[in-house]
């Protein structure tokens, strides 16, 4: 598998490979084909699946299932910090309801 990018000279004369931006990912709520664009929208969808806020601080919002299971989802309060690791955590704990897609 070939890695893409462009070779450039840095100011110190050393050449390095600048990689192309990796593909961006998005979390999609499958039943409505809705892309999650905010923490509020994601919490609304998770709430309909039995999740509620468990603990929150300045950086993290945690959700747990109302049914008493041990599952816990931790999400960054700032949705700009929402990464694929968070997306896959949601997908694994809500099989069939969410999927991760490339943009």
C-alpha distances in whole Angstrom, upper triangle without the diagonal:
4,7,10,13,16,18,21,24,26,30,30,28,25,22,19,16,17,14,14,16,14,16,19,20,24,26,28,31,31,35,35,32,32,30,31,32,34,35,39,37,35,38,40,37,37,41,41,39,42,40,42,42,43,43,42,42,41,37,36,38,38,39,40,41,45,45,45,41,40,37,36,34,34,33,33,36,34,32,30,29,28,24,22,23,27,25,24,27,29,27,28,31,32,30,31,32,29,25,22,21,19,21
4,6,10,13,14,18,21,23,27,27,25,22,19,16,13,14,11,12,14,13,15,19,21,24,27,29,33,32,36,36,33,33,30,32,32,34,36,39,37,36,39,41,39,38,42,43,41,43,42,44,43,44,43,42,42,41,37,37,38,39,40,41,43,46,47,47,44,42,39,38,35,35,33,33,36,34,32,30,29,28,24,23,24,28,27,26,29,31,29,30,33,34,33,33,34,31,27,24,22,19,21
4,7,10,12,15,18,20,24,24,23,20,16,13,10,10,8,9,11,11,13,16,19,23,25,28,31,32,35,35,32,32,29,30,30,32,33,37,35,34,37,39,37,37,41,41,40,42,40,42,41,42,41,40,39,38,34,34,36,37,38,40,41,45,46,45,42,40,37,36,33,32,31,30,33,31,29,27,25,25,22,20,22,25,25,24,27,29,28,29,32,33,32,33,33,30,26,23,21,18,19
4,7,10,13,17,18,22,23,22,19,15,13,9,8,6,6,9,10,12,16,18,22,25,28,31,32,35,35,31,31,28,29,29,31,33,36,35,33,37,39,37,37,41,42,40,43,41,42,42,42,42,40,39,38,34,34,36,37,38,41,42,46,47,47,44,42,39,37,34,33,31,30,33,31,28,26,25,25,22,21,23,26,25,25,29,30,29,30,34,34,33,33,34,30,27,23,21,17,18
4,7,10,13,15,18,20,18,16,13,10,6,5,4,5,9,11,13,16,20,23,27,29,33,34,37,37,33,32,29,30,29,31,33,36,35,34,37,39,38,38,42,43,42,44,42,43,42,43,42,40,39,37,34,34,36,38,39,42,44,47,48,48,45,43,40,38,35,34,32,30,33,30,28,25,25,25,23,22,24,27,27,27,30,32,31,32,36,36,35,36,36,32,29,25,23,19,19
4,6,10,12,16,17,15,14,10,8,6,5,7,8,11,14,17,19,23,26,30,32,36,37,41,40,36,35,32,33,32,34,36,39,38,37,40,42,41,41,45,46,45,47,45,46,45,46,45,42,41,39,36,37,39,40,42,45,47,50,52,51,49,47,43,41,38,37,34,33,35,32,31,27,27,28,25,25,28,30,30,31,33,35,34,36,39,40,39,39,39,35,32,28,26,23,22
4,7,10,13,14,12,10,7,6,4,6,9,11,14,17,20,23,26,29,33,35,39,40,44,43,40,39,35,36,35,36,38,41,41,40,43,45,44,44,48,49,48,50,47,48,47,48,46,44,43,40,37,38,41,42,44,47,49,53,54,53,51,48,45,43,40,38,36,35,37,34,33,30,29,30,28,28,30,32,32,33,36,37,37,38,41,42,42,42,42,38,35,31,29,26,26
4,6,10,11,9,8,6,6,6,7,10,13,15,18,21,24,27,31,34,37,41,42,46,45,41,40,36,37,35,37,38,42,41,40,43,46,45,45,48,50,49,51,48,49,47,48,46,44,42,40,37,38,41,43,45,48,50,53,55,54,52,50,46,44,41,39,37,35,37,34,33,29,29,31,28,29,31,33,34,34,37,39,39,40,43,44,44,44,44,40,37,33,31,28,27
4,7,8,6,6,4,6,9,10,14,16,19,21,25,27,30,34,37,40,44,45,49,48,44,43,39,39,38,39,41,44,44,43,46,48,48,48,51,53,52,53,51,51,49,50,48,45,44,41,38,40,43,45,47,50,52,56,57,57,54,52,49,46,43,41,39,37,39,35,35,31,31,33,31,32,33,36,36,37,39,41,41,43,45,47,46,47,47,43,40,36,35,31,30
4,5,5,5,6,7,10,11,14,17,19,22,25,27,30,33,36,40,43,45,49,47,44,43,39,39,37,38,39,42,43,42,44,47,47,46,50,52,51,52,49,49,47,48,46,43,41,38,36,38,41,43,45,48,51,54,56,55,53,50,47,45,42,39,37,35,36,33,33,30,29,31,30,31,32,34,35,36,38,40,41,42,45,46,46,47,46,42,40,36,35,31,31
4,5,7,9,11,14,14,18,20,22,25,28,30,33,36,39,42,46,48,51,50,47,45,41,41,39,40,41,44,45,44,46,49,49,49,52,54,53,55,51,52,49,50,47,45,42,39,37,39,42,45,47,50,53,56,58,57,55,52,50,47,44,41,39,36,38,35,35,31,31,34,32,34,35,37,38,39,41,43,44,45,47,49,49,50,49,45,43,39,38,35,34
4,6,9,11,15,15,19,22,24,26,30,31,35,38,41,44,48,50,53,52,49,47,44,43,41,42,43,46,47,46,48,51,51,50,53,55,55,56,53,53,50,51,48,45,43,40,38,40,43,45,48,51,54,57,59,58,56,53,50,48,45,42,40,38,39,37,37,33,33,35,33,35,36,38,39,40,42,44,45,46,48,50,50,51,51,47,44,40,39,36,36
4,6,10,13,15,18,21,23,26,30,32,35,38,41,45,48,50,53,52,49,48,44,44,42,43,44,48,48,47,49,52,52,51,54,56,56,57,54,54,52,52,50,48,46,43,40,42,45,47,50,53,55,59,60,59,57,54,51,49,46,44,42,39,41,38,38,35,34,36,34,35,37,39,40,41,43,45,45,46,49,50,50,52,51,47,44,41,39,36,36
4,7,10,12,16,19,21,24,27,29,32,36,39,42,46,47,51,50,47,46,42,42,40,41,42,46,46,45,47,50,49,49,52,54,53,54,51,52,50,50,48,46,44,41,38,40,43,45,47,50,53,56,58,57,54,51,48,46,44,41,39,37,39,37,37,33,32,34,32,33,34,36,37,38,40,42,42,43,46,47,47,49,48,44,42,38,37,34,33
4,7,10,13,16,19,21,24,27,30,34,37,40,43,45,48,48,44,43,40,40,38,40,41,44,44,43,46,48,48,47,51,52,51,53,50,51,49,49,47,45,43,41,38,40,42,44,46,49,51,55,56,55,53,50,47,45,42,40,38,36,39,36,35,32,31,33,30,31,32,35,35,36,38,40,40,41,44,45,45,46,46,42,39,35,34,31,31
4,6,9,13,15,17,21,23,26,30,33,36,40,41,45,44,41,40,36,36,35,36,37,41,41,39,42,45,44,44,47,49,47,49,46,47,45,46,44,42,40,38,35,36,39,40,43,45,48,51,53,52,49,46,43,41,39,37,35,33,35,33,32,29,28,29,27,27,28,31,32,32,34,37,37,38,40,42,41,43,42,39,36,32,30,27,27
4,6,9,12,14,18,20,23,27,30,33,37,38,42,41,38,37,33,33,32,34,35,39,38,37,40,42,41,41,44,46,45,47,44,45,44,44,43,40,39,37,34,35,37,39,41,43,45,49,50,50,47,44,41,39,37,35,33,31,34,31,30,27,26,27,24,24,26,29,29,29,32,34,34,35,38,39,39,39,39,35,32,29,27,24,24
4,7,9,12,15,17,21,24,27,30,34,35,39,38,35,34,30,30,29,31,32,36,35,34,37,39,38,38,42,43,42,44,41,42,41,42,40,38,37,34,31,32,35,36,38,41,43,47,48,48,45,43,40,38,34,32,30,29,31,28,27,24,23,24,22,22,24,27,27,27,30,32,32,33,36,37,37,37,37,33,30,26,25,21,21
4,6,8,12,14,17,21,24,27,31,32,36,35,32,31,27,27,27,28,30,33,33,31,34,37,35,35,39,40,39,41,39,40,39,39,38,36,35,33,30,31,33,34,36,38,40,44,45,45,42,40,37,35,32,30,28,27,29,26,25,22,21,22,19,19,21,24,24,24,27,29,28,30,33,34,33,34,33,30,27,23,21,18,18
4,6,9,12,15,19,22,25,28,29,33,32,29,28,24,25,24,26,28,31,30,29,33,35,33,34,37,38,37,40,37,39,38,39,38,36,35,33,29,30,32,33,35,37,39,43,44,44,42,40,36,34,31,30,27,26,28,25,24,20,20,21,18,18,21,23,22,23,26,27,27,29,32,32,32,32,31,28,25,21,19,15,15
4,6,8,12,15,19,22,25,27,30,29,26,25,21,22,20,23,24,28,27,26,29,31,30,30,34,35,34,36,34,35,34,35,34,32,31,29,26,27,28,30,31,34,36,39,41,41,39,37,33,31,28,26,24,22,25,22,20,17,17,17,15,15,18,20,19,20,23,24,24,26,29,29,29,29,29,25,22,18,16,13,12
4,6,9,13,16,19,23,24,28,27,24,23,19,20,19,21,23,26,25,24,27,29,28,28,31,32,31,34,31,33,32,33,32,31,30,29,25,25,27,28,29,31,33,37,38,38,35,34,30,28,25,24,22,21,24,21,19,16,16,15,13,12,15,17,16,17,20,21,21,23,25,26,26,26,25,22,19,15,13,10,10
4,6,10,13,16,20,20,24,24,20,19,16,17,17,19,21,24,23,21,25,27,25,25,29,30,29,31,29,31,31,32,32,30,30,29,25,25,26,27,28,30,32,35,36,37,34,33,29,27,24,23,21,21,23,21,18,16,16,15,12,11,14,16,14,15,19,19,19,21,24,24,23,23,23,19,16,12,10,6,7
4,7,10,13,17,18,22,21,18,16,13,13,13,16,18,21,19,18,21,23,22,22,26,27,26,28,26,28,27,29,29,27,27,26,22,22,23,24,25,27,29,32,34,34,32,30,27,25,21,21,18,17,20,17,14,12,13,11,9,9,13,14,12,14,17,17,17,19,22,21,21,21,20,17,14,10,8,6,5
4,7,10,13,15,19,18,15,14,10,11,11,14,16,18,17,15,19,20,19,19,23,23,22,25,23,25,25,26,26,25,26,25,21,20,21,22,22,24,25,29,30,31,28,27,24,22,19,18,16,16,18,17,13,12,13,10,8,7,10,11,9,11,14,14,13,16,18,18,18,18,17,13,10,7,6,5,6
4,6,10,12,15,15,12,10,7,7,8,11,13,15,13,12,15,17,15,16,19,20,19,22,20,22,22,24,25,23,24,24,21,19,19,20,20,22,23,26,28,29,27,26,22,21,17,17,14,15,17,15,12,12,13,10,9,8,11,11,8,10,13,12,11,15,17,16,16,16,14,10,8,6,5,6,7
4,7,9,13,12,10,8,6,6,8,10,11,14,11,9,13,14,12,12,16,16,16,18,17,19,19,22,22,22,23,23,20,18,17,18,17,19,20,23,24,25,23,23,19,18,14,15,13,14,16,16,12,13,13,10,10,8,11,9,6,8,11,9,8,12,13,12,13,13,10,7,6,5,7,9,10
4,6,9,9,6,5,4,6,9,12,13,14,11,9,13,13,10,12,15,15,15,18,17,19,21,23,24,24,26,26,23,21,19,20,18,20,20,23,24,26,24,24,20,19,16,18,16,17,19,18,15,16,17,13,13,12,14,13,9,11,13,10,9,13,14,12,12,11,8,6,5,6,7,10,11
4,6,6,6,5,6,7,11,12,13,13,10,9,11,11,8,10,13,12,11,15,15,17,19,22,23,23,26,26,24,21,19,19,17,18,18,20,21,23,22,23,19,19,16,18,16,18,19,20,16,18,19,15,16,15,16,14,11,12,14,10,9,13,13,10,11,9,6,5,7,9,11,14,15
4,6,5,7,9,11,14,16,17,17,14,12,15,14,11,12,15,13,13,16,17,20,22,25,27,27,29,30,27,25,23,22,20,21,20,22,22,25,23,24,21,21,19,21,19,22,23,23,20,22,22,19,19,17,18,17,13,14,15,12,10,14,14,11,10,7,5,5,7,10,11,14,16
4,6,8,11,13,16,18,18,18,14,13,15,14,10,12,15,12,12,16,17,20,22,25,27,28,31,31,29,27,24,23,21,21,20,21,22,25,23,25,22,22,20,23,22,24,25,25,22,24,25,21,22,20,22,20,16,17,18,15,13,16,16,12,12,9,6,8,10,14,15,18,19
4,5,9,11,14,16,17,16,12,12,15,13,10,13,15,13,13,17,18,20,23,26,28,28,30,30,29,26,24,24,21,23,21,23,24,27,26,27,24,24,21,23,22,24,24,24,21,23,24,21,22,20,22,20,17,18,20,16,15,18,18,15,15,12,9,10,12,14,15,18,18
4,7,10,12,15,17,17,13,13,16,15,12,15,17,15,16,19,20,22,24,27,29,28,30,30,28,26,24,24,22,24,23,25,26,28,27,28,24,24,21,23,21,23,23,23,19,21,22,19,19,18,20,19,15,17,19,16,14,18,18,15,15,12,10,9,10,11,11,14,14
4,6,9,11,13,13,9,10,13,12,10,13,15,14,15,18,18,20,22,25,26,25,27,27,25,23,21,22,20,22,22,24,25,28,26,27,24,23,20,21,18,20,20,20,16,18,19,16,17,17,19,17,14,16,18,15,14,18,18,15,16,14,11,9,10,11,12,14,13
4,6,9,11,12,9,9,13,13,11,13,16,16,16,20,19,20,21,24,25,24,25,25,23,21,20,20,20,22,22,24,26,28,27,27,23,22,18,19,16,17,18,17,13,14,16,13,14,14,16,14,11,14,16,13,13,17,18,15,16,15,12,10,10,9,9,11,11
4,6,8,9,6,6,10,10,9,11,14,14,15,17,16,17,18,21,21,20,22,21,19,17,16,17,16,19,20,22,24,26,24,24,21,19,16,16,13,14,14,14,10,12,13,10,12,12,15,12,10,13,14,11,12,16,16,14,16,15,12,10,11,10,11,13,13
4,7,8,7,8,11,12,12,14,16,17,18,20,18,19,19,22,22,20,21,20,18,17,16,18,18,21,22,24,27,28,27,27,23,21,17,17,13,13,13,12,8,10,12,10,12,13,16,13,12,15,17,14,16,19,19,18,20,19,16,13,14,13,13,14,13
4,5,5,6,9,10,11,12,14,16,17,19,16,16,16,19,19,16,18,17,15,14,13,15,15,19,20,22,25,26,25,25,22,19,16,15,11,11,10,9,6,9,11,9,12,14,16,13,12,16,16,14,16,19,19,18,20,20,17,15,16,15,16,17,16
4,6,5,6,8,10,10,12,14,15,16,13,13,12,15,15,13,14,14,13,11,9,11,12,15,17,19,22,23,22,22,19,16,12,11,8,8,7,8,6,10,11,9,12,14,15,12,12,15,15,12,15,18,17,16,19,20,16,15,16,16,18,19,19
4,5,5,6,9,10,10,13,14,15,13,12,12,15,16,14,16,16,15,14,11,13,13,16,17,18,22,23,23,23,20,17,15,14,11,12,10,11,9,13,14,13,16,18,19,15,15,18,17,14,17,20,18,17,20,21,17,16,18,18,20,22,21
4,5,5,6,9,10,11,13,15,13,13,14,17,18,17,19,19,18,16,14,15,14,17,17,19,22,23,23,23,20,18,15,15,13,14,13,13,11,14,15,13,16,17,18,15,14,17,17,13,15,19,17,16,18,18,14,13,15,16,17,19,19
4,5,5,6,8,10,11,13,11,11,12,15,16,15,18,18,16,14,12,12,11,14,15,17,19,20,20,20,17,15,12,12,10,12,12,13,10,13,14,11,14,14,15,12,10,13,13,10,12,15,14,12,15,15,12,10,13,13,16,18,18
4,5,5,6,9,10,10,8,8,9,12,13,13,16,17,16,13,10,10,9,11,12,14,17,18,18,18,15,13,11,11,10,12,11,13,12,15,16,13,16,17,17,13,13,15,14,11,14,16,14,13,16,17,13,13,16,17,19,22,22
4,6,5,6,9,10,9,9,11,15,16,16,19,20,19,17,13,14,12,14,14,14,17,19,19,20,18,16,14,15,14,16,15,16,14,18,19,16,19,19,20,16,15,18,17,13,15,18,16,14,17,17,13,13,16,18,20,23,23
4,5,5,7,9,9,11,13,16,18,18,21,22,21,18,15,15,12,13,13,14,16,19,18,19,16,15,13,15,14,16,16,18,15,19,19,16,18,18,18,15,13,15,15,11,12,15,13,11,13,13,9,10,13,15,17,20,21
4,5,5,7,5,8,10,13,15,16,19,20,19,16,13,12,9,10,9,11,13,15,15,16,13,12,10,12,12,15,15,17,15,19,19,15,17,17,17,13,12,14,12,9,11,13,10,9,12,13,9,10,13,15,18,21,22
4,5,5,5,6,9,12,15,16,19,21,20,17,13,12,9,10,9,9,12,14,15,16,14,13,12,14,14,17,16,19,17,21,21,18,20,21,20,17,16,18,16,12,15,16,13,12,15,16,12,13,17,19,22,25,26
4,6,7,9,13,15,18,19,23,24,24,21,17,16,13,13,11,11,13,16,16,18,16,16,15,17,17,20,20,22,20,23,24,21,22,22,22,19,17,19,17,14,15,17,14,11,14,14,11,13,17,19,22,25,26
4,6,9,13,15,18,19,23,25,24,20,17,15,11,11,8,9,11,13,13,15,13,13,13,16,16,20,20,22,20,24,23,20,21,21,20,17,16,16,15,11,12,13,11,8,11,11,9,11,15,18,21,24,25
4,7,10,12,16,18,21,24,23,19,16,13,10,8,6,6,7,10,11,13,11,12,12,15,16,20,20,23,21,25,24,21,23,22,21,18,18,18,16,13,14,15,11,10,13,15,12,14,18,20,24,27,28
4,7,9,12,14,18,20,19,15,12,10,6,5,4,6,9,10,10,12,10,9,9,12,13,16,16,19,18,22,21,18,20,20,19,15,15,16,13,11,13,14,11,10,14,15,13,14,17,19,23,26,27
4,6,9,11,15,17,17,14,10,8,5,6,6,7,10,11,12,13,11,10,10,12,12,15,15,18,18,21,21,18,21,21,20,16,17,18,16,13,16,17,14,14,17,19,16,17,20,22,25,28,29
4,6,8,11,14,14,11,7,6,4,6,9,9,13,13,14,14,12,10,9,10,11,13,12,16,16,20,19,17,20,21,19,16,17,19,16,14,18,18,15,16,20,22,19,19,22,23,26,28,29
4,7,11,14,14,11,8,5,5,6,9,10,13,11,12,12,11,8,9,10,12,14,13,17,18,21,20,18,21,22,20,17,18,20,16,15,19,19,16,17,21,23,21,21,23,24,28,30,31
4,7,11,11,8,6,5,7,9,12,13,16,15,15,14,13,10,10,9,11,12,12,15,17,20,18,18,20,22,19,16,19,20,17,17,20,21,18,20,23,26,23,23,25,25,28,30,31
4,7,8,6,4,6,9,12,15,16,19,18,19,17,16,12,11,9,9,10,8,12,14,17,16,16,18,20,19,16,18,20,17,17,21,22,19,21,24,27,24,23,25,25,28,29,30
4,6,5,7,9,12,15,19,20,23,22,22,20,19,15,14,11,11,10,8,11,14,17,15,16,18,21,19,17,20,22,19,19,23,24,22,24,27,29,27,25,27,26,29,30,30
4,6,8,11,15,18,21,23,26,25,25,23,21,18,16,12,11,9,7,9,13,14,13,15,17,21,19,17,20,22,20,20,24,25,24,25,29,31,28,26,27,26,28,29,29
4,7,10,14,17,21,23,26,24,24,22,20,16,14,10,8,6,5,7,10,12,10,11,14,17,16,14,17,19,17,18,21,22,21,23,26,28,26,23,24,23,25,26,26
4,6,10,13,17,19,22,21,20,18,16,12,10,6,6,5,5,8,10,13,10,11,13,16,14,11,15,17,14,15,18,19,18,20,23,25,23,21,22,21,24,25,25
4,7,10,14,16,19,18,18,16,14,10,8,6,5,6,6,9,11,14,12,11,14,16,15,12,14,16,14,13,17,18,16,17,21,23,20,19,21,20,23,25,25
4,7,10,13,15,14,14,12,10,7,6,4,6,9,9,13,14,17,15,13,15,17,15,11,14,15,12,12,15,16,13,15,19,21,19,18,20,20,23,25,26
4,7,9,12,12,11,11,8,6,5,7,8,11,12,15,15,18,17,15,17,17,16,12,14,15,12,10,14,14,11,13,16,19,16,16,18,19,23,25,26
4,6,9,8,8,8,6,5,7,9,12,15,16,19,19,22,20,18,19,20,17,14,16,16,13,11,14,14,10,12,16,18,16,17,19,21,24,27,29
4,5,6,6,8,7,7,9,12,15,18,19,22,21,25,23,20,22,21,19,17,17,17,14,12,14,14,10,11,14,17,15,16,19,21,25,28,30
4,5,8,10,10,11,13,15,17,21,21,24,24,27,26,23,25,25,23,20,21,21,18,16,18,17,14,14,17,19,17,19,22,25,28,31,33
4,6,9,10,12,14,18,20,23,24,27,26,30,29,26,27,26,24,22,22,21,18,17,18,17,14,14,17,19,18,20,23,25,29,32,34
4,7,8,10,14,16,19,23,23,27,27,30,28,26,27,26,24,21,22,22,18,17,19,18,14,15,18,21,20,21,24,26,30,33,35
4,6,9,12,15,18,22,23,26,26,29,27,24,24,24,21,19,20,19,15,15,16,14,11,13,15,18,18,19,22,24,28,31,33
4,6,10,13,16,20,21,25,24,27,25,22,23,22,19,17,19,17,14,14,16,14,11,14,16,19,19,20,22,23,27,30,32
4,7,10,13,17,19,22,21,24,22,19,19,18,16,14,15,14,10,10,12,10,7,10,13,16,16,16,18,20,23,26,28
4,7,10,13,15,18,18,21,18,16,17,17,14,12,13,13,9,10,13,11,9,11,15,18,17,16,18,19,23,25,27
4,6,10,12,15,14,17,15,12,13,13,11,8,10,10,7,7,10,10,8,11,14,17,15,14,16,16,20,22,24
4,7,9,12,12,15,12,10,12,13,10,7,10,12,9,9,13,13,12,14,17,20,18,16,17,17,20,22,23
4,6,9,8,11,9,7,9,11,10,6,9,11,9,9,13,14,13,15,18,20,17,15,16,16,18,20,21
4,5,6,8,6,6,9,12,11,8,11,14,12,13,16,18,17,18,21,23,20,18,19,17,20,21,21
4,6,9,8,9,12,15,15,12,14,17,16,15,18,20,19,20,23,25,22,20,21,20,22,23,22
4,5,6,7,11,14,15,12,14,17,17,16,19,22,21,22,24,26,23,20,21,19,21,21,20
4,5,5,9,12,13,11,11,15,15,14,17,19,19,19,22,23,20,17,17,16,17,18,17
4,6,8,12,13,12,13,16,17,16,19,21,22,22,24,25,22,19,19,16,17,17,16
4,6,10,11,9,11,14,15,15,17,19,20,21,23,24,22,19,18,16,17,17,17
4,7,8,6,8,11,11,11,14,16,17,17,19,20,18,15,15,12,14,15,15
4,5,5,6,9,10,11,13,15,16,17,18,20,18,15,14,11,12,13,13
4,5,5,6,8,10,10,12,14,15,16,17,16,13,11,8,10,10,12
4,5,5,6,9,10,11,12,14,15,18,17,14,12,10,13,14,16
4,6,5,6,9,10,11,12,14,16,15,12,12,10,13,15,17
4,5,5,6,9,10,11,12,13,12,9,8,7,10,12,14
4,5,5,6,8,10,10,12,12,9,8,7,11,13,16
4,5,5,6,9,10,13,12,10,10,10,14,16,19
4,6,5,6,8,11,9,7,9,10,13,16,18
4,6,5,6,8,7,5,6,8,11,15,17
4,6,6,9,10,9,9,11,14,17,20
4,6,10,9,9,11,13,17,20,22
4,6,6,7,9,12,16,19,21
4,6,7,8,11,15,18,21
4,6,8,11,14,18,20
4,7,11,13,17,19
4,7,10,14,15
4,6,10,13
4,7,10
4,6
4
